[in-house]
Amino acid sequence: MAIASVGKTATTTKQPASTNTSAMAVVTTLFFMWGFLTCLNDILIPHLKAIFDLNYAQVMLVQLAFFLSYAVFAFPAGKIVEWIGYKRTMVIGLLTMAVGALCFIPAANVPSYPLFLGAEIVLAAGVTVLQVSANPFVSVLGPERTASSRLNLTQAFNSLGTTIAPWIGGALILSAAPKTTDEVRAMSATALQAYRLHEASTVKFPYLAISLALVLLAIAIALFKLPRIETTRDFRPQVGDKPDSIWSYPHLILGALAIFLYVGAEVSIGSFLVNYFSHPDTGNMTEQTAAKLVSLYWGGAMIGRFIGSAVLQKVRPNRALGVVAIVACTLVSVSILSVGHLAVWSILLVGLFNSIMFPTIFTLGIAELGPLTGEGSGILVASIVGGAILPYLEGRLADAIGIHHAFIIPAVCYIYLAYYGFRGSRPSRTAVA
C-alpha cells in the first residue's frame, strides 16, 4: 500500500519512524464520511422499494450501481494519485461526492429511479477516488510494521459513520407509516405520482446537507498542511529476462477474491436488514425501528475495529481472520435456521466479527509484494465490486425463496474467508527489486 505502480516502474515511499498523529486525525474524517454515505444506502433501499414498487432484485440495483463504480473508477483514480498526489486527489474525491449528493435532488423532483441510480454512480465515483488515495496515505503515515493497526483504527471511524447513518437516515428519510404494496398498486396514476413526489422529497434535505458538508471538508483538506510523501523510483522486479507479473502471486489473487466476497457478504447483510427485521416471520417491526437496529450491526464493526487495532499488534492477522470468519458463518447460519429475536440478534452480531476483515485481508493480500504493492492495491480496491454483484444475487434469491433463506450467500462467503485466513493468505514468494 506504500507503493504506487507507474508503467514498468514503481514509486516507493520512504516511511517515517513514528506516526504523524495530526495528519491521521484529519484523514480519519474522510473514512467517517464515506462510511456514513455508504451505509445510507441501507436506508434508501427500503425507501425506494416502497416508492417505486420494486422487487428485491430491482432495488439491489442501488448497490450494483454504487459498488460497480469501484471496478470502473479504481484504476483511473490510481492514475490521478500518480499525477497530482494524495492530497489533491482527496479534494477531488470529496468534491465529486458533493456533486453526487446534489444529484439526489433532481432525482427526487421527478421522481425517477434511474436518476437515483445515476446519482449513486457519481457519488460512488467520488468515494472510490477517496478510498484509493486515503487508504495508502494512512499506511505511510508511520512505521510499516504498524500499518495494519493504523488502517484498522481509521476503519473504526469509518464504522462510526456507518453506525450513525441508519439513525439519522431512518429519522429523516423513512416515512413513519409507509403505504403497503397493495395500497400503492391500487392508486390512480395522479395519486401515485403525488405519493411518489411526497415520499421522494424526504431525501432532499439530508443529501443537500451532506453536499455542503463535503464541500466544507474539501476546503479544510485543501488548506491543511498534510505531510508531503517523498518518493523514489525503483525498477519493477525481474524474473529471468522478463518483468515480474503481479498475477504470479497466489496470495494476492486469493486475497482479491476474499475482498470481493467479504464486501459482498457485508453489504448483502446490511442491505436487507430493514426488510428482514420488518418481515412478519422475523422481527415484525416498523421500518423506523428496524433502521435503528441496523446501526447496531455497523456499530459492532466499529467496536471490533477499535479492539482489533490493539489485538492485531500481538495476534497473527491470518489466524484472527480465520477465527472471526468461522464465527460469522456460524451466526448467519443460526439466523437462517431460527425466527424471532434469535434470528434478529444473531445476524446483528455478525457486524462485530466483520470488523477486522477488510483491513486484515488488505494487508495480507499485499504482503511480500515489494515494488508491486501499488499494482496489487489497485486489484484489491477494484475487488470491492463484490458489493455490487452479491447483493443483487441475494435479491434474486430472496425473490425466489424468501428473504430469510437468501442469507445462505454470505454464509458461504465466510467459509472461503476462513480458508483464506488459515491457508490462502500465505505468501509463496517475495518480490525483489
C-alpha angles and dihedrals in degrees: 000000000000092000132070116200119227117186108295094344133066131222112223125195128224105228123214124242093238135032118266097229098185092054090045090054093051096046091046089069087065091056089052093051099050090044090054093049095044093052092046085073088070088064095041093054099066089037094055091040090060096041097050098029093239130170121232095266093050095048091048086069083085090069091037091057093044101047097035085068089070091064092045101043105028098087096041087050089054089054090051089055089052092049103044107011136244100295099051090044090055090052091050090049092052093048091048089052089050090054090048091052090051090053089068090070098064089039088058093044094060092026104227130162093205089053090052088053090049090052089051091054094052091045092048092049088060092046090051092052089049093050095048091053103035100046097057091038090060090049092059097045090090145003117329093234092064097042093106091050092050092049091050089051094052090044087056089063088046085059090049086063092049090049095053097041098072092052095049095037093047092051096045104032111028117079117238091230112018117192119254122249091254092052092051093048091050093058124105118245092258094048091045092053091049091049092050092048091051095047096042091051090071090077095058101079097043094050093043089053090047091051092053091047091052092051091050091048091050090053091048092051091047092053097042115094103235117186115269112239110226114214138194130192122244127181118251109263115266129224106193109310096335131076113258115260123229088217091065093074108086095190089060095048091046087046091054089054088048091053090047093052096039096052090042092052095045094047093042091057096043093046094056101039098094092050091040095053093044092051113110092233094054122029101338089206134139119272092246091055090046091051090057090052090052088065088063090059091055092036089060089056090052094051091045092053093052088051092043092052088066100033095052090061087069107024124067107255096223093056092046090052093050093050097047091046091055091049092048091051090050093051093049090049091051091052092050092051097045141055137211122017094350091057091047099047097040092056091045091055090059088077091065092056094042088062104094098029103093100046091040094051089046095055093042091050095055095041115129093005094119111177090006092063095102093053090047091050090055091053091050094048091049088053089068083086084091084085087067101045106040099048089052091050090048089051091054090048092048090054089052104041105010134270093271098064096034088084087082086092096066090040090060090046091058091053089060091046089055089053091049092051096050101035119353096062095063110114111234094195142010125234115234127192 
